[in-house]
Structures are given as structure tokens and as C-alpha cells.
Amino acid sequence: MAIKAGQIIHVGNDTVVVDRLQTAGPGTLNVPVETIYELGNTKSVGQIRDIPDLSFSMESYDVSTEIEALLLGLDPTDTSKLPYDPANNRPLDMKSVFKAAASATDPAATVDSVAIPYLSLETLSYRFGIRDDARQTATLRGDAIYYNPGSTYIEKTAGTNAAGQTVVTAHAAYSVDEGGVTRRILGVMAGTKRLTFGVDYTETYGTVTAGAAVTTITLAAGVLVPTTDNIQIIYSSPVVEEFIDSVHANDTTVKPAAIRGRDIAVYLGAYDPANPYTNRLLGVQAVTIDWRVTLQKDEEFGNYHFVSQDYDVPTCSGTVQVKPVDSPALTALMQKLSGTTALKSATATSAPVIPLTVVLHNPYDGSVIKTLAVADARFTVPGFSARVQQKLDFTINWTSDQGSLLIDQS
């Protein structure tokens, strides 16, 4: 028997089970390896390995703001934090859980799991088409992966701002050997800071048996975690965690299984929910939005993992594919994109700022599920190539001046 997709779920941070996933996982793991040679030796001396480079991606049909909240380290039910700005993302821990087969005595029980700690967001992309299911893809990067013989737990504890704060695991923890050091906790974050074993915290533990011998971590005296932040740990345990199928009878009326072009509206100019036909762009066939950053790792001597990784300035760009109904509609659109008045020819040399908004509606009641807004988009007037037996359409490229993208629910 092989592992089936229905047995695999992905959980971010301490509680968020990512919905509507189509593909997900640490698909790319690159471990730099160098072979060492020497003069006078007809064979290689050996190989050395460097810090791994891991890419974790997840593509989802979920058109709610749950994934964005996860990437920002926020509670998806707390609407007071909206709109979401991807630039405010925080590192997160992920776990991939392998459930027992459907024929097992307890199909919801975790058999094995994979822990991927301290992932940082690199790209956030959206794809919308006429007959395509709306999808979003997040790509994150990290440097560690642990294949665990039991369940993986991600637990969060509020900071006390006191020296020597302790955190106790809820369950017994397996150990891992790395760089000649044995420890039980696979990763610790204090707020957004990654803590280093032996320097920022120490561990005490007993013999691992199911339901016994918890692990305690003690923060170093100089590591103070304010009450507004959390300490998050990730570890594996023989204590079995269960995941019952989360989709229930009414779930798709609250969160659609997927949506397509008929439930998506695109606006060039100010979007006013009270006047949903003002500035609405007609003839749209497809839209893409790509938010991305270039991550830079901080490394140090004596550490088998990078200390942190961050970026300077994000970029945001994409395309809008339009099929104009007639040539006057085409000319009017090009005039708008170039900031030209109705009595003048449009030119590709001008690109004024035009707000771009994509609104996703619930197909069951028409309510707005999510809006994606780029306040400072600039569009490039496109060329075209006509083809026999086909109607003419145009793919218009756009970029954001400041890499801005805001995600809201209204």
C-alpha cells in the first residue's frame, strides 16, 4: 500500500489546519555537498555538507483570508487586524501529518509526521481564470526537516517578560541528534526570533514513554519575552494526535469548495462596495498577482541553522488578460491605462497610478469573501498579435510602485 493524499494534512503554527490544499509540502530540499580532494591521493578524502536550503509550498483553493492570517501569525477569526499586509509576515512552524489509512481501526490517528520549523514567506501568488478554480500559492523557505516516528506538536505559551521563563511540553518528546548535540525540542521561537539551543535556552527531560516524561525548556537570563509575544515550540512525541475530517455538511456554504471567474470582479480605479459597477473592468479573462521578496539568510559560526532570514523591499506585479467587446472599448481601455483623455491617442510612454482591486464573491449568496487591493499599480499598454479563427485578447502587465498588496474581507 502507498501513502494516499487523503491521509496527509498540513497544520501551521499551533492550530491552523490549512483547507482546500491541492499540493503542499517541502518539495525542494537542497543540501550543499562538496567533495574534498588532496594532492597525492587518487581517491577523494570525503564529503562535507552545509546548511540545507528547503522550499515549502502550498497551493490552495481556499479563497478566505485564513492562509494570509496564518502567514502573518494572526488569529483568522480576529477581524480587527484586517486588512492583511503580506509585508508583515512572521516566521511559522509547519507540520505534515500522515493519518492512518481509511481501513485502519482509528483512521483519524497520526501514524507518523514531518516537522518543518521556522519557515519564512518568499512568495504569495494568486491565479484567477474564467473556467479555472481560483487558487493561491504560498512559497516559504527554511533550513530543516525532521521525519518523526510519532506525532508532531506545535505549542504556544505567552511570554512573562521574566528572566529564566520555563515552558513545559504537553507530552513526552522524542530526541534528535544534530551536529553532535542531542536535544528534544526541534525548534523554539520567541516572537519572531529563533532561539539557539544551549545559548538561548536549555532543556531538562526524562525517559520518553507515552504520556510521561515531559520536557522543560528554560530561557537564558538575557532572553526576555514580553507579554505581548509568545514562545512557540515544535517537537515530536509518541502520544498520538488525531485529526478528524474537518469538512462538514454546511462547510461549503460558509467557505466555498472553490470559485471561478463568474464570481470574481476586477476594478481599475477606486472600488466602492456601495456602487459595485463603478470602475468595473469588463471582458476580463484572467488575472494574476505575484507578491515576492528576496530572502537573505543570517548565519554564524557554531550554528547548524541560520539565525534568521529577512528581506529589504517586496515587489508586487502581475497581469490582467482582457477580451474587449469591440474596438471602441479597446481604445477606451488603452486611454485609461495611459492616462489619456477621450479625444487623444493612447501611448505606451505614459503609465499613471491606477488602483487595482480584485473582489471574490461567495457563489451561494453573492457576499464578498475577500478583496485583493493594489493601491499603486501601473499598467503597461500592450501590443497584440491577431490570429486566424480566434478572437483578439490582450495581456496587460502591471507593477506596484512600492510592492503593496492588501487583503481584506470587504
C-alpha positions in Angstrom: 0.0 0.0 0.0 1.2 3.5 -0.8 0.6 6.7 1.1 -2.6 8.4 -0.3 -3.2 12.1 -0.5 -6.3 11.7 1.7 -4.0 10.7 4.6 -1.9 13.9 4.5 -2.8 17.1 6.2 -0.8 20.3 6.9 -1.0 22.3 10.1 0.5 25.8 10.5 1.7 27.1 13.9 -0.3 25.7 16.8 -3.8 25.1 15.4 -4.4 26.1 11.8 -5.3 23.2 9.5 -4.8 24.6 6.0 -8.0 24.0 4.0 -8.6 23.2 0.3 -5.0 22.3 -0.4 -4.3 20.8 -3.8 -0.5 20.5 -3.4 1.6 21.1 -0.4 4.9 20.1 1.3 8.6 20.6 1.4 9.0 19.6 -2.2 12.5 21.1 -2.7 15.4 20.2 -0.3 18.8 21.1 -1.4 21.8 20.1 0.8 25.0 21.6 -0.5 27.6 18.9 -0.7 31.3 19.4 -1.5 33.8 16.6 -2.2 37.3 17.2 -0.8 40.4 16.0 -2.7 44.1 16.3 -1.9 47.4 16.1 -3.7 49.0 12.7 -3.7 45.7 10.8 -3.2 44.0 9.1 -6.1 40.7 8.9 -4.1 38.6 11.6 -2.6 39.1 12.4 1.1 35.5 12.7 1.9 32.4 15.0 1.6 31.2 17.9 3.7 27.6 19.2 3.9 26.4 22.7 4.5 23.1 24.1 5.9 20.2 22.8 3.8 18.0 25.1 1.7 14.4 24.0 1.9 11.4 25.3 0.0 7.9 24.6 1.3 5.0 25.4 -1.0 1.2 25.1 -0.6 -1.4 25.7 -3.3 -5.0 26.1 -2.1 -8.5 26.7 -3.5 -9.4 28.4 -0.2 -10.5 31.9 -1.0 -11.0 33.0 2.6 -8.3 35.0 4.4 -7.3 32.1 6.6 -3.9 31.4 4.9 -3.0 35.1 4.9 -3.7 35.2 8.7 -1.5 32.1 9.2 1.3 33.8 7.3 1.0 36.9 9.5 0.8 34.9 12.7 -2.7 36.1 13.4 -5.9 34.5 14.6 -8.1 34.0 11.4 -11.2 34.8 13.4 -9.9 38.2 14.7 -11.2 40.6 12.0 -9.8 43.7 13.9 -6.4 43.0 12.3 -7.7 43.4 8.7 -6.6 44.3 6.1 -3.7 42.0 6.0 -0.4 43.2 4.5 2.0 40.3 3.4 4.9 42.5 4.3 4.0 41.9 8.0 4.5 38.2 7.7 6.1 36.3 10.6 8.1 33.0 10.6 6.0 30.0 11.2 6.3 26.3 12.0 4.6 23.7 9.8 3.8 20.1 10.3 2.8 17.5 7.7 0.7 14.7 9.3 0.3 11.2 8.0 -3.0 9.8 9.2 -3.8 6.1 9.3 -5.4 4.5 6.3 -9.2 4.6 5.9 -9.4 0.9 6.7 -7.5 1.3 10.0 -9.2 0.9 13.3 -8.7 4.6 14.0 -8.4 6.4 10.6 -8.0 9.8 12.3 -4.9 8.8 14.3 -1.5 10.1 13.4 0.9 7.4 12.3 4.0 9.5 11.5 4.7 13.1 10.9 7.1 15.7 9.5 8.2 18.8 11.2 9.4 21.9 9.3 10.3 24.7 11.7 11.0 28.3 11.2 9.7 29.0 7.6 9.8 32.5 6.1 7.4 33.7 3.4 9.1 34.2 0.0 6.2 34.5 -2.5 2.4 34.8 -2.3 0.7 34.3 -5.7 -3.0 34.4 -6.9 -4.3 33.0 -10.1 -7.8 33.6 -11.4 -9.3 32.5 -14.7 -12.7 32.3 -16.5 -13.1 28.5 -16.1 -10.2 27.9 -13.7 -10.6 27.4 -10.0 -9.4 30.4 -8.1 -6.1 29.5 -6.4 -3.4 31.0 -4.2 0.1 29.7 -3.7 2.5 30.5 -0.9 6.1 29.6 -1.0 8.2 29.6 2.1 11.9 28.8 2.8 13.6 27.2 5.7 16.6 25.0 6.5 15.4 22.0 8.5 13.1 19.0 8.1 12.5 16.2 10.6 10.8 12.9 9.8 9.3 11.8 13.1 8.2 8.4 14.2 5.2 9.8 16.0 3.0 12.9 16.1 4.4 16.4 15.8 3.2 19.1 18.3 3.4 22.8 18.0 2.6 24.6 21.2 2.4 28.3 22.1 3.0 29.9 25.6 2.6 33.6 26.4 5.7 35.5 27.4 6.1 36.7 31.0 8.9 39.2 30.5 10.7 37.5 33.3 14.2 36.1 33.3 14.5 32.3 33.2 11.0 31.7 32.0 10.2 28.0 31.6 8.0 26.2 29.1 6.8 22.6 29.6 5.7 20.3 26.8 2.3 18.8 27.0 3.6 15.4 26.1 6.8 13.3 26.1 9.2 14.3 23.4 11.5 12.2 21.2 15.1 13.3 20.8 17.1 14.3 17.8 20.9 14.3 17.2 22.3 17.1 15.2 25.9 18.4 15.0 26.9 16.1 17.8 24.2 17.6 20.1 21.2 15.7 21.4 18.0 17.7 22.2 14.3 17.1 22.4 12.8 20.3 21.1 13.1 20.7 17.3 12.7 24.5 17.3 11.9 27.4 19.6 10.7 30.9 18.6 10.3 33.8 20.9 8.1 36.3 19.0 9.8 36.2 15.6 13.3 35.4 17.0 14.7 32.0 16.5 16.4 30.7 19.7 19.5 28.6 19.7 19.8 25.5 21.9 22.4 25.8 24.7 22.8 29.6 24.3 19.3 31.0 24.4 17.6 28.0 26.3 18.4 24.7 27.9 16.4 21.5 28.4 15.6 19.0 31.1 13.8 15.8 30.4 13.3 12.2 31.5 12.9 8.8 29.7 10.4 9.0 26.8 7.3 6.9 27.3 3.9 7.6 26.1 2.1 10.1 28.4 5.1 10.6 30.7 8.4 12.4 31.0 7.6 15.9 29.6 10.4 18.2 28.5 11.1 21.6 30.1 12.9 24.4 28.4 14.4 27.2 30.4 15.3 30.5 28.7 18.6 32.1 29.4 18.6 35.1 31.8 19.0 37.6 28.9 16.1 36.2 26.9 13.1 38.2 28.0 9.8 37.5 26.1 7.3 40.4 26.6 3.7 39.5 27.5 2.6 40.7 24.0 4.6 37.9 22.4 4.6 34.1 22.5 7.1 31.4 22.9 6.4 28.7 20.3 8.0 25.2 20.4 7.8 22.3 18.0 8.6 18.7 18.9 7.6 15.1 18.2 6.0 12.7 20.6 4.8 9.1 20.9 1.5 10.4 22.1 -0.9 10.0 19.2 -2.7 13.1 17.9 -6.0 12.7 16.0 -7.4 14.6 13.1 -11.0 14.0 12.2 -12.1 15.1 8.7 -12.9 18.8 9.0 -15.4 19.3 6.1 -19.0 19.0 7.3 -22.3 19.3 5.6 -22.6 23.1 5.7 -19.0 23.9 5.3 -19.1 24.7 1.6 -21.8 27.3 2.1 -19.6 29.1 4.6 -16.4 28.5 2.7 -16.9 27.5 -1.0 -15.1 24.5 -2.2 -13.8 26.7 -5.0 -14.8 29.7 -7.1 -14.4 30.6 -10.7 -14.5 33.7 -12.9 -18.2 34.3 -12.7 -17.8 35.1 -9.0 -14.8 37.5 -9.5 -14.9 41.2 -10.3 -11.9 43.4 -11.3 -11.8 47.1 -10.8 -9.5 49.7 -12.3 -9.8 52.8 -10.1 -11.5 53.3 -6.8 -13.6 50.4 -5.6 -16.8 51.3 -3.8 -18.8 48.4 -2.4 -21.9 50.6 -2.4 -21.5 51.1 -6.2 -20.2 47.7 -7.5 -20.4 48.6 -11.2 -18.4 51.8 -11.0 -14.8 51.3 -12.4 -15.5 47.6 -13.0 -13.4 46.3 -15.9 -15.3 44.3 -18.5 -14.1 41.5 -20.7 -11.6 40.1 -18.1 -10.4 36.6 -18.9 -7.7 36.1 -16.3 -5.8 37.9 -13.5 -2.5 37.1 -11.8 -1.0 38.8 -8.7 2.5 37.9 -7.5 3.9 39.3 -4.3 7.5 38.3 -3.6 10.7 39.1 -1.6 14.3 38.2 -1.9 15.2 36.5 1.4 18.7 37.0 2.9 20.0 34.5 5.5 22.0 35.4 8.6 24.4 32.7 9.6 27.1 32.4 12.3 29.9 30.1 13.4 28.9 27.1 15.5 25.3 27.0 14.4 23.8 24.3 12.2 20.9 26.5 11.3 20.7 30.1 10.1 19.9 32.6 12.8 17.2 34.4 10.9 16.3 35.5 7.4 14.6 38.6 6.2 14.3 41.0 3.2 14.6 44.6 2.2 11.8 45.7 -0.2 8.9 43.5 -1.5 7.8 43.6 -5.1 4.3 43.0 -6.4 3.3 42.6 -10.1 1.0 40.6 -12.3 -1.2 40.5 -15.4 -4.7 41.2 -16.5 -6.0 39.4 -19.6 -8.8 41.3 -21.3 -11.0 40.4 -24.4 -12.6 43.8 -25.4 -16.1 43.6 -26.8 -15.3 45.9 -29.7 -12.6 48.3 -30.9 -14.1 51.4 -29.1 -14.0 49.5 -25.8 -10.4 48.6 -26.6 -9.4 52.2 -27.3 -11.2 53.5 -24.2 -9.3 50.9 -22.0 -5.9 51.9 -23.5 -6.7 55.6 -22.9 -7.5 54.8 -19.3 -4.3 52.8 -18.8 -2.2 55.6 -20.3 -4.0 58.4 -18.6 -5.1 59.9 -21.9 -8.3 61.9 -22.4 -11.1 60.7 -24.7 -10.0 63.0 -27.6 -6.4 61.9 -27.6 -4.5 58.8 -28.8 -3.2 56.4 -26.1 0.5 55.9 -25.9 2.8 53.3 -24.2 5.0 56.1 -22.9 2.7 57.0 -20.0 1.6 54.8 -17.1 -0.3 56.7 -14.3 -1.1 55.1 -11.0 -4.4 53.2 -11.2 -5.7 51.3 -8.2 -6.3 47.6 -9.0 -8.9 45.6 -6.9 -10.0 42.0 -7.3 -13.1 41.1 -5.4 -14.0 37.4 -4.7 -17.7 36.6 -4.1 -19.4 33.6 -2.4 -21.3 31.8 -5.2 -24.0 30.8 -2.7 -25.2 34.3 -1.6 -23.0 36.8 -3.5 -21.4 38.1 -0.4 -17.8 39.4 -0.6 -15.3 36.8 0.7 -12.1 38.6 0.0 -10.6 41.6 -1.8 -7.1 42.0 -3.1 -6.1 45.6 -3.5 -3.0 47.2 -5.1 -3.2 50.9 -4.5 -0.3 51.9 -6.7 -0.5 49.7 -9.8 0.9 51.0 -13.1 -0.1 49.3 -16.3 1.9 48.9 -19.5 -0.1 49.5 -22.7 0.3 46.2 -24.6 0.9 45.2 -28.1 -1.1 42.5 -29.8 -0.9 39.7 -32.4 -4.0 38.7 -34.3 -4.6 35.1 -35.2 -7.0 33.4 -37.6 -10.1 31.7 -36.2 -9.5 33.4 -32.8 -10.9 36.5 -31.1 -8.4 39.2 -30.1 -7.4 39.5 -26.5 -4.7 41.4 -24.6 -2.5 40.5 -21.7 -1.7 43.7 -19.8 1.3 43.7 -17.4 1.3 45.8 -14.3 3.6 46.5 -11.4 3.2 48.2 -8.0 5.4 51.1 -7.2 6.0 50.1 -3.6 5.2 46.3 -3.7 2.0 47.0 -1.9 -0.8 44.4 -1.6 -3.6 44.5 1.0 -6.1 41.6 1.6 -9.4 42.3 3.2 -12.8 40.7 3.7 -15.0 43.6 2.4 
